[in-house]
Amino acid sequence: MTLLPRVPADRDGVVGWVRAHLGHLACDEVRASPVRGGQAAADAALAALDVTGYARRRSTVLPAERRGATRLSPYVRHGLLTLPVVWRAVAGAPGEDRRKFRDELLWQEYARHLYARLGRATLEPLRAGPPVGTGPWEGDPWPTEMACMDATTTELHDEGWLVNQTRMWLSSQWSVRAGRDWRDGALEMYRHLLDGSPAANRLGWQWTVGTGSGKAYGFSRWQVEKRAPGLCRRCPLQDRCPVQDWPTAQAGPRVQPPAGLAGGPTDAGPTSPQVTGEPEAVWLTAESLGAQDPALAANPGLPAVFVFDGPLLARLRLSGKRLVFLAEALAELDAEVHLGDPVEVLRGRPLAATWTYVPGWKRRAAQLDLVALHPWPWLRRPGSGSLRSYSAWVRR
């Protein structure tokens, strides 16, 4: 385990710091995304938020300046902006735009409820088996000879962010068209997305490929021409498009869902701070890196401590862009940063922390001396009802 130097405040310095200390754990060259990390960037994005036209333009891909998507998701995923804060920020928006945008926030909350209850079982099909009936597909499941795949994967790799529509293109192309295992595709996308989370990323893939919804999303040329006008006209394969028609694949047969999906207790953490001692530091995690993290806000005089989980990062091989995004948040917090096993680094140190819904956090927290545990800022606190249907869940 290693105590790392403080993260520099300037962006070039952050990139150099990540290259020097974490570059060996990245899957690509370490560089920054156009989306900045840190609380200042998150607050600026929230202040500029205007969802007028969101309902009509949320699925627009090109031209980029016509997109309705907000790019707040990386800040939401890492707790720089909480779902309740973003929910309130659009209270005065036009009715249909507000409703559509808040529906996306509820989808994120639903994914967290599902992950809190099922954990790693979210890697199992929730409703149906993998797509069946696909024809043979040779080579790369995301072939860059296709202009739609080239543009989408380039944005994924260069920026670490995609609109929801192109996420659906990639997941459908990978699994429904090319017949590859959706879990491998989800991991590849997760590596690069700044907002990548096991909760939302897995759920999005399951619903797109049909294992979660029972109906596979059929990516075809029609969606590209509708959502990205002109892209097909400059495609080398425009006259022999491999996705010209709807795919023949459908979701597989019904499967036995993971235990707990139909109902059962969900660990939602404490409803109020649980303090049993005097903490010496605040333990921050990737789920909650904002200046208003509940544990940090309650202990403003204590040092913030973050541990880059070396063994986990060695397995995941995240993009350097994701590591830079995290480091930018840590720089603003002037956090004490370590590289190693979090339990080994933090064992024996009285800590304050914010509870999170992530199973790995719970396993580690059980081995640490958490003397002050603060509640997670739920948009809707989980209950024990069924999570089989988002539409049914959202109406409760």
C-alpha positions as CSV (number, residue, x, y, z in Angstrom):
1,M,0.0,0.0,0.0
2,T,1.2,3.5,-0.9
3,L,0.5,7.0,0.3
4,L,0.5,9.1,-2.8
5,P,1.5,12.7,-3.1
6,R,-1.3,15.3,-3.0
7,V,-3.1,15.6,-6.3
8,P,-2.2,18.9,-8.1
9,A,-4.8,21.6,-8.6
10,D,-4.3,22.3,-12.3
11,R,-5.6,20.0,-15.0
12,D,-2.2,19.2,-16.7
13,G,-0.9,18.5,-13.2
14,V,-3.7,16.0,-12.5
15,V,-3.1,14.2,-15.8
16,G,0.6,13.9,-15.0
17,W,-0.2,12.7,-11.5
18,V,-2.5,10.0,-12.8
19,R,0.1,8.9,-15.4
20,A,2.8,8.7,-12.8
21,H,0.8,6.9,-10.0
22,L,-2.1,5.1,-11.7
23,G,-1.1,4.8,-15.4
24,H,0.0,1.2,-15.1
25,L,-3.6,0.3,-14.1
26,A,-5.4,2.0,-17.0
27,C,-6.5,0.3,-20.2
28,D,-5.4,3.2,-22.4
29,E,-3.3,6.3,-22.6
30,V,-4.0,8.6,-19.7
31,R,-5.6,11.9,-20.8
32,A,-8.4,14.1,-19.8
33,S,-12.0,14.0,-21.0
34,P,-13.7,17.3,-22.1
35,V,-15.9,16.7,-19.1
36,R,-14.1,18.1,-16.1
37,G,-14.2,16.4,-12.7
38,G,-14.6,18.2,-9.4
39,Q,-17.2,20.1,-7.4
40,A,-16.7,23.4,-9.2
41,A,-17.4,21.8,-12.6
42,A,-20.4,20.0,-11.2
43,D,-21.8,23.2,-9.7
44,A,-21.3,25.1,-13.0
45,A,-23.1,22.4,-14.9
46,L,-26.0,22.5,-12.5
47,A,-26.2,26.3,-12.6
48,A,-26.3,26.1,-16.4
49,L,-29.0,23.4,-16.5
50,D,-31.9,24.1,-18.8
51,V,-34.0,21.2,-19.8
52,T,-36.3,23.2,-22.0
53,G,-36.9,20.9,-25.1
54,Y,-35.5,17.9,-23.3
55,A,-38.5,15.7,-24.0
56,R,-38.2,16.3,-27.8
57,R,-34.4,16.3,-28.1
58,R,-33.2,13.8,-25.5
59,S,-32.6,11.1,-28.1
60,T,-30.9,13.4,-30.7
61,V,-27.4,12.2,-31.6
62,L,-26.3,14.5,-34.4
63,P,-25.8,17.4,-34.8
64,A,-24.2,17.5,-31.3
65,E,-25.4,21.1,-30.7
66,R,-29.0,19.9,-31.0
67,R,-28.7,17.3,-28.3
68,G,-31.0,17.6,-25.3
69,A,-28.9,15.4,-23.0
70,T,-27.4,17.4,-20.1
71,R,-24.1,15.6,-19.3
72,L,-24.8,15.7,-15.6
73,S,-24.6,11.9,-15.2
74,P,-20.9,11.8,-14.4
75,Y,-21.4,14.2,-11.5
76,V,-24.5,12.3,-10.3
77,R,-22.8,8.9,-10.5
78,H,-19.9,10.1,-8.2
79,G,-22.0,12.0,-5.8
80,L,-20.9,15.5,-6.8
81,L,-24.5,16.2,-7.5
82,T,-27.1,14.1,-5.7
83,L,-30.4,13.0,-7.3
84,P,-32.5,15.0,-4.8
85,V,-30.5,18.2,-5.7
86,V,-30.9,17.7,-9.4
87,W,-34.6,16.8,-9.0
88,R,-35.2,20.1,-7.3
89,A,-33.2,22.1,-9.8
90,V,-35.7,21.5,-12.6
91,A,-38.8,22.3,-10.5
92,G,-39.6,25.3,-12.7
93,A,-39.0,23.6,-16.1
94,P,-41.8,23.1,-18.7
95,G,-44.1,20.3,-17.6
96,E,-43.3,17.6,-20.2
97,D,-39.6,18.4,-20.2
98,R,-39.5,18.2,-16.4
99,R,-41.5,15.0,-16.4
100,K,-39.1,13.3,-18.9
101,F,-36.0,14.5,-17.2
102,R,-37.2,13.4,-13.8
103,D,-38.1,10.0,-15.2
104,E,-34.4,9.6,-16.1
105,L,-33.5,10.5,-12.5
106,L,-35.9,7.9,-11.2
107,W,-34.4,5.3,-13.6
108,Q,-31.1,5.9,-11.9
109,E,-32.7,5.5,-8.5
110,Y,-34.4,2.3,-9.6
111,A,-31.0,0.9,-10.7
112,R,-29.6,1.7,-7.3
113,H,-32.4,0.0,-5.5
114,L,-31.9,-3.1,-7.7
115,Y,-28.2,-3.1,-7.1
116,A,-28.6,-2.6,-3.3
117,R,-30.9,-5.7,-3.2
118,L,-29.3,-8.0,-5.7
119,G,-25.6,-7.0,-5.8
120,R,-23.6,-9.2,-8.2
121,A,-26.8,-11.0,-9.1
122,T,-27.5,-8.1,-11.5
123,L,-25.1,-10.0,-13.8
124,E,-27.7,-12.7,-14.1
125,P,-30.6,-12.3,-16.6
126,L,-33.5,-10.6,-14.8
127,R,-36.4,-11.8,-17.0
128,A,-35.3,-13.6,-20.2
129,G,-32.3,-15.3,-21.6
130,P,-29.8,-13.7,-24.0
131,P,-31.0,-12.8,-27.5
132,V,-31.5,-15.8,-29.9
133,G,-31.8,-16.0,-33.6
134,T,-28.9,-13.8,-34.6
135,G,-27.1,-14.6,-37.8
136,P,-23.4,-15.1,-38.0
137,W,-21.3,-12.0,-37.4
138,E,-17.7,-12.1,-38.2
139,G,-15.1,-9.8,-36.6
140,D,-15.4,-6.9,-34.3
141,P,-18.9,-6.5,-32.8
142,W,-18.4,-2.7,-33.1
143,P,-16.9,-2.5,-36.6
144,T,-15.4,0.9,-37.3
145,E,-16.1,0.5,-41.0
146,M,-19.7,1.4,-40.1
147,A,-19.9,5.2,-39.6
148,C,-22.4,4.8,-36.8
149,M,-20.1,2.5,-34.8
150,D,-17.0,4.6,-35.6
151,A,-18.6,7.8,-34.5
152,T,-20.0,6.2,-31.3
153,T,-17.0,4.3,-30.2
154,T,-14.7,7.3,-30.9
155,E,-16.9,9.4,-28.6
156,L,-16.8,6.7,-26.0
157,H,-13.1,6.4,-26.1
158,D,-12.2,10.1,-26.5
159,E,-14.8,11.7,-24.2
160,G,-16.0,8.9,-21.9
161,W,-19.6,9.9,-22.4
162,L,-22.5,9.0,-24.7
163,V,-26.1,10.0,-25.1
164,N,-28.5,7.2,-24.1
165,Q,-29.5,6.6,-27.7
166,T,-26.0,5.6,-28.8
167,R,-25.5,3.5,-25.6
168,M,-28.5,1.5,-26.9
169,W,-26.9,1.2,-30.4
170,L,-23.7,-0.2,-29.0
171,S,-25.3,-2.7,-26.6
172,S,-27.8,-3.9,-29.3
173,Q,-25.1,-4.2,-31.9
174,W,-22.8,-6.1,-29.5
175,S,-25.4,-8.6,-28.3
176,V,-28.5,-8.6,-30.5
177,R,-26.7,-8.3,-33.8
178,A,-23.2,-9.8,-33.1
179,G,-24.5,-12.4,-30.6
180,R,-21.8,-11.6,-28.1
181,D,-22.2,-12.0,-24.3
182,W,-23.8,-8.8,-23.0
183,R,-21.8,-8.9,-19.8
184,D,-18.5,-8.5,-21.8
185,G,-19.9,-5.6,-23.7
186,A,-21.2,-3.9,-20.6
187,L,-17.7,-4.2,-19.0
188,E,-16.1,-2.7,-22.1
189,M,-18.5,0.3,-22.0
190,Y,-18.1,0.6,-18.2
191,R,-14.3,0.9,-18.5
192,H,-14.7,4.1,-20.5
193,L,-17.8,5.9,-19.3
194,L,-17.2,8.6,-16.8
195,D,-20.7,7.8,-15.3
196,G,-20.1,4.0,-15.5
197,S,-21.6,2.2,-12.6
198,P,-22.4,-1.5,-12.0
199,A,-26.0,-0.4,-11.1
200,A,-27.0,1.8,-14.1
201,N,-24.7,0.3,-16.7
202,R,-25.8,-3.3,-16.2
203,L,-29.5,-2.4,-16.0
204,G,-29.3,-0.4,-19.2
205,W,-27.7,-3.3,-21.1
206,Q,-30.2,-5.8,-19.7
207,W,-33.1,-3.7,-20.8
208,T,-31.6,-3.1,-24.2
209,V,-30.6,-6.7,-25.1
210,G,-33.9,-8.1,-23.7
211,T,-32.6,-10.0,-20.6
212,G,-34.2,-7.4,-18.4
213,S,-37.3,-6.4,-20.4
214,G,-38.1,-9.6,-22.3
215,K,-37.9,-7.7,-25.6
216,A,-34.6,-7.0,-27.4
217,Y,-34.0,-3.5,-28.9
218,G,-33.5,-3.9,-32.6
219,F,-30.8,-1.5,-33.7
220,S,-30.9,-0.8,-37.4
221,R,-30.2,1.8,-40.0
222,W,-33.6,3.4,-39.4
223,Q,-32.5,4.7,-35.9
224,V,-29.2,6.2,-37.3
225,E,-31.0,8.0,-40.1
226,K,-33.6,9.4,-37.7
227,R,-31.3,10.3,-34.8
228,A,-28.1,11.3,-36.7
229,P,-29.1,12.7,-40.1
230,G,-26.3,12.5,-42.7
231,L,-24.2,9.9,-40.9
232,C,-25.2,7.1,-43.2
233,R,-24.5,9.2,-46.3
234,R,-20.8,9.4,-45.4
235,C,-20.5,5.7,-44.4
236,P,-18.3,3.5,-46.6
237,L,-20.9,0.8,-46.2
238,Q,-23.9,2.9,-47.1
239,D,-24.8,0.7,-50.1
240,R,-24.2,-2.6,-48.3
241,C,-25.2,-1.6,-44.8
242,P,-25.0,-4.7,-42.4
243,V,-27.8,-3.3,-40.3
244,Q,-30.1,-2.2,-43.1
245,D,-33.1,-4.2,-41.8
246,W,-34.4,-5.1,-38.4
247,P,-32.6,-7.9,-36.7
248,T,-34.3,-11.3,-36.5
249,A,-33.1,-11.8,-32.9
250,Q,-35.6,-11.9,-30.1
251,A,-35.0,-12.2,-26.3
252,G,-34.5,-15.7,-25.2
253,P,-37.0,-17.7,-23.2
254,R,-38.1,-16.7,-19.7
255,V,-35.6,-17.6,-17.0
256,Q,-35.8,-18.0,-13.2
257,P,-35.1,-14.4,-11.9
258,P,-32.5,-13.8,-9.2
259,A,-33.8,-14.3,-5.7
260,G,-35.2,-11.1,-4.3
261,L,-36.3,-9.5,-7.6
262,A,-39.9,-10.2,-6.8
263,G,-39.7,-8.7,-3.3
264,G,-37.7,-8.8,-0.1
265,P,-35.7,-6.6,2.2
266,T,-33.3,-4.0,0.8
267,D,-30.5,-2.7,2.9
268,A,-30.9,1.1,2.6
269,G,-28.6,2.1,5.4
270,P,-29.3,4.3,8.4
271,T,-32.0,7.0,8.4
272,S,-30.0,9.2,10.7
273,P,-26.3,9.5,11.7
274,Q,-25.0,6.6,13.8
275,V,-22.2,7.9,16.0
276,T,-20.4,5.6,18.4
277,G,-17.1,7.4,18.8
278,E,-14.8,10.2,17.7
279,P,-13.6,9.8,14.1
280,E,-10.1,10.8,13.0
281,A,-10.8,11.0,9.3
282,V,-13.6,10.9,6.7
283,W,-13.5,7.9,4.3
284,L,-14.6,8.9,0.8
285,T,-15.5,6.5,-1.9
286,A,-16.2,6.8,-5.6
287,E,-19.9,6.9,-4.9
288,S,-19.7,10.1,-2.9
289,L,-16.9,12.6,-3.9
290,G,-18.8,15.8,-3.5
291,A,-18.1,18.6,-1.1
292,Q,-21.5,18.0,0.5
293,D,-20.8,14.3,1.2
294,P,-22.8,13.8,4.4
295,A,-19.9,12.5,6.4
296,L,-17.6,15.2,5.1
297,A,-20.1,18.0,5.8
298,A,-20.7,16.8,9.3
299,N,-16.9,16.7,10.0
300,P,-15.4,19.8,8.3
301,G,-12.3,19.8,10.3
302,L,-11.2,16.2,9.6
303,P,-9.0,15.1,6.7
304,A,-10.7,13.4,3.8
305,V,-9.2,10.0,2.9
306,F,-9.6,8.1,-0.4
307,V,-8.1,4.8,-1.4
308,F,-7.6,3.8,-5.1
309,D,-8.3,0.1,-4.8
310,G,-5.3,-1.4,-6.5
311,P,-6.4,-5.0,-6.8
312,L,-9.8,-3.9,-8.1
313,L,-8.4,-1.5,-10.6
314,A,-5.9,-4.1,-11.8
315,R,-8.9,-6.3,-12.7
316,L,-11.2,-3.6,-14.2
317,R,-8.5,-1.8,-16.2
318,L,-10.5,1.5,-16.3
319,S,-9.8,4.2,-18.9
320,G,-7.3,6.9,-17.9
321,K,-10.1,9.4,-18.4
322,R,-12.1,8.0,-15.6
323,L,-9.1,8.1,-13.3
324,V,-8.4,11.7,-14.2
325,F,-12.0,12.6,-13.5
326,L,-11.8,11.0,-10.0
327,A,-8.5,12.7,-9.3
328,E,-9.8,16.1,-10.2
329,A,-12.5,15.7,-7.5
330,L,-9.9,14.6,-5.0
331,A,-7.7,17.6,-5.8
332,E,-10.5,20.0,-4.9
333,L,-11.1,18.2,-1.6
334,D,-7.3,18.2,-0.9
335,A,-7.8,14.6,0.0
336,E,-5.2,12.2,1.4
337,V,-4.9,9.6,-1.4
338,H,-3.6,6.1,-1.1
339,L,-3.2,3.2,-3.5
340,G,-3.7,-0.3,-2.2
341,D,-6.3,-2.5,-0.5
342,P,-8.7,-0.1,1.3
343,V,-9.1,-2.5,4.3
344,E,-5.3,-2.7,4.8
345,V,-4.9,1.0,4.4
346,L,-7.7,2.1,6.7
347,R,-7.8,-0.7,9.3
348,G,-7.5,0.5,12.9
349,R,-8.3,4.1,12.0
350,P,-11.6,5.5,13.5
351,L,-13.5,6.7,10.5
352,A,-16.6,8.7,9.5
353,A,-18.2,7.6,6.3
354,T,-21.4,7.9,4.2
355,W,-23.2,4.7,3.8
356,T,-23.5,3.5,0.2
357,Y,-25.6,0.8,-1.6
358,V,-22.5,-0.9,-3.2
359,P,-21.9,-4.5,-2.0
360,G,-18.1,-4.1,-2.1
361,W,-18.4,-1.0,0.2
362,K,-20.4,-3.0,2.7
363,R,-17.9,-5.9,2.8
364,R,-15.0,-3.5,3.4
365,A,-16.9,-1.3,5.9
366,A,-17.7,-4.4,8.0
367,Q,-13.9,-4.8,8.5
368,L,-13.2,-1.2,9.4
369,D,-13.7,1.0,12.5
370,L,-16.6,3.1,11.4
371,V,-17.5,5.2,14.4
372,A,-19.7,7.7,12.5
373,L,-22.0,6.4,9.7
374,H,-24.1,8.9,7.8
375,P,-27.2,8.2,5.7
376,W,-27.2,7.9,1.9
377,P,-29.2,10.8,0.2
378,W,-31.9,8.7,-1.5
379,L,-34.4,10.2,-3.9
380,R,-36.8,7.4,-2.8
381,R,-35.8,5.3,0.1
382,P,-35.9,1.6,-0.9
383,G,-38.7,-0.7,0.4
384,S,-39.4,-4.4,0.2
385,G,-41.6,-4.4,-2.9
386,S,-41.1,-6.0,-6.3
387,L,-38.4,-4.7,-8.6
388,R,-39.4,-6.7,-11.6
389,S,-40.9,-3.8,-13.4
390,Y,-39.6,-0.2,-13.5
391,S,-43.0,1.1,-14.6
392,A,-44.7,-0.6,-11.7
393,W,-42.0,0.5,-9.2
394,V,-42.2,4.2,-10.4
395,R,-46.0,4.3,-9.8
396,R,-45.7,3.2,-6.2
